[in-house]
Amino acid sequence: MYAIIQTGGKQYRVEQGMKIRVEKLDGNVGDLIKLETVLMVKDGSAAVSGVVSAKILETGLGPKLEIFKYKPKKNYRRRIGHRQPFTLIEITSIS
């Protein structure tokens, strides 16, 4: 049994017990959450709608990305860094 969920503007194919990194969600570590936007639940040969529950395992920042802008001969240089926040969740049930 698997489900297609949407969170943070992206779609994920998840199964029970699976751990995935998604865009930052509200909640603390250890909280149980329900993912509201479930596009499809596939159980055997039938495709139905359902509810997906997950547990927040970790929150943090992803790897640092460096943005460097440069224009030759104009003495223009800009260096910017960015770390995208994420939430690691474990799918506990699909119903």
C-alpha positions as CSV (number, residue, x, y, z in Angstrom):
1,M,0.0,0.0,0.0
2,Y,1.3,3.4,-0.9
3,A,0.1,7.0,-1.1
4,I,0.8,10.1,-3.1
5,I,1.0,13.2,-0.9
6,Q,1.7,16.9,-1.6
7,T,3.5,19.2,0.8
8,G,5.7,22.2,0.3
9,G,4.7,22.4,-3.4
10,K,6.2,18.9,-4.2
11,Q,4.6,15.5,-4.5
12,Y,6.0,12.4,-2.8
13,R,5.2,8.6,-3.1
14,V,5.3,7.3,0.5
15,E,4.8,3.9,2.2
16,Q,4.3,3.1,5.8
17,G,7.6,3.3,7.8
18,M,9.3,5.5,5.1
19,K,11.4,8.5,6.2
20,I,11.4,11.6,3.9
21,R,12.8,15.1,4.1
22,V,10.1,17.7,3.2
23,E,9.9,21.5,3.4
24,K,9.7,22.9,6.9
25,L,6.4,22.0,8.7
26,D,5.0,23.5,11.9
27,G,5.4,21.3,14.9
28,N,8.1,20.1,17.4
29,V,10.2,16.9,17.3
30,G,8.0,13.9,18.4
31,D,4.7,15.5,17.3
32,L,2.2,13.4,15.3
33,I,0.8,15.3,12.2
34,K,-1.8,14.5,9.6
35,L,-0.9,15.3,6.0
36,E,-4.0,16.9,4.6
37,T,-3.3,16.9,0.9
38,V,-3.4,13.2,-0.1
39,L,-3.8,12.9,-3.8
40,M,-4.2,9.1,-4.0
41,V,-4.0,5.9,-1.9
42,K,-3.2,2.7,-3.8
43,D,-4.3,-0.4,-2.0
44,G,-4.0,-3.5,-4.2
45,S,-5.8,-2.7,-7.5
46,A,-8.1,0.0,-6.1
47,A,-7.2,3.7,-5.9
48,V,-9.0,5.6,-3.2
49,S,-8.6,8.8,-1.1
50,G,-7.4,8.6,2.5
51,V,-5.4,10.1,5.4
52,V,-1.7,9.9,6.0
53,S,-0.2,10.3,9.5
54,A,3.4,11.1,10.2
55,K,5.8,11.7,13.1
56,I,8.3,14.5,13.1
57,L,11.8,13.1,13.7
58,E,14.0,16.1,13.1
59,T,14.1,19.7,12.0
60,G,17.1,21.5,10.7
61,L,18.9,23.3,7.9
62,G,20.1,21.8,4.6
63,P,23.5,22.2,3.1
64,K,24.7,25.8,2.4
65,L,24.3,27.0,-1.1
66,E,26.6,29.8,-2.3
67,I,25.3,32.4,-4.8
68,F,28.0,34.5,-6.4
69,K,27.2,37.3,-8.8
70,Y,30.0,38.8,-10.9
71,K,30.4,41.3,-13.7
72,P,33.8,41.5,-15.3
73,K,35.6,44.9,-15.5
74,K,32.9,46.6,-13.4
75,N,34.2,45.7,-9.9
76,Y,30.8,44.1,-9.1
77,R,30.9,41.1,-6.8
78,R,28.1,39.8,-4.5
79,R,28.4,36.7,-2.4
80,I,25.3,35.3,-0.7
81,G,24.7,32.1,1.2
82,H,21.4,30.2,1.9
83,R,20.4,27.2,3.9
84,Q,16.9,25.8,3.3
85,P,15.1,24.6,6.4
86,F,13.7,21.0,6.3
87,T,11.7,18.6,8.4
88,L,12.4,14.9,8.5
89,I,9.2,12.9,8.9
90,E,8.4,9.2,9.3
91,I,5.1,7.9,7.8
92,T,3.3,6.0,10.6
93,S,0.0,5.1,9.0
94,I,-1.9,5.3,5.7
95,S,-5.7,4.8,6.0
